[in-house]
Amino acid sequence: MDHEAVFTAVYESARHARRVGRSVELEAGAIEGDRTVATVDRDSDRLTVAIEAADLVALRAGINTWLSLVDVAERCSGVEAVAVE
């Protein structure tokens, strides 16, 4: 894949990051296509999503999808990122 975007959400606690991470990590294998691949990793209070894409259009679509998934998981679990890197 030629293009990549990585974003990290920092939460108040590892428990909050784990809650959001568990909500979205199952989607990593389920919504991949021929043009994008995503990975979800958690380290303590940080949740990192890396998106690789074959082209910029697919990268933009992947970014929109994953930011939306994380947003929904946060709203449903009642937690909020304190920072996004």
Residue pairs with C-beta under 8 A, 6 or more apart in sequence:
1 36
1 37
1 52
1 53
1 54
2 53
2 54
2 55
3 52
3 53
3 54
3 55
3 56
3 58
3 59
4 50
4 51
4 52
4 53
4 59
5 50
5 51
5 53
5 59
5 62
5 63
6 48
6 49
6 50
6 51
7 48
7 49
7 63
7 66
7 67
7 84
7 85
8 46
8 47
8 48
8 49
8 84
8 85
9 17
9 20
9 46
9 47
9 48
9 70
9 81
9 83
9 84
10 17
10 45
10 46
10 81
10 82
10 83
10 84
10 85
11 17
11 20
11 45
11 46
11 47
11 79
11 80
11 81
11 82
12 45
12 79
12 82
13 45
14 44
14 45
16 45
16 77
16 79
17 42
17 44
17 45
17 46
17 47
18 42
19 73
19 77
19 79
20 47
20 70
20 73
20 74
20 77
20 79
21 40
21 42
21 47
23 69
23 73
23 76
23 77
24 40
24 47
24 49
24 66
24 69
24 70
24 73
25 40
27 38
27 40
27 69
28 38
28 39
28 40
31 38
31 65
32 38
33 58
34 54
35 53
35 54
35 55
35 58
36 51
36 52
36 53
36 54
36 58
36 59
36 61
36 62
37 51
37 52
37 53
38 49
38 50
38 51
38 52
38 62
38 66
39 49
39 50
40 47
40 48
40 49
41 47
41 48
41 50
42 48
47 70
49 66
49 70
51 59
51 62
51 63
51 66
53 59
53 61
53 62
70 81
74 80
74 81
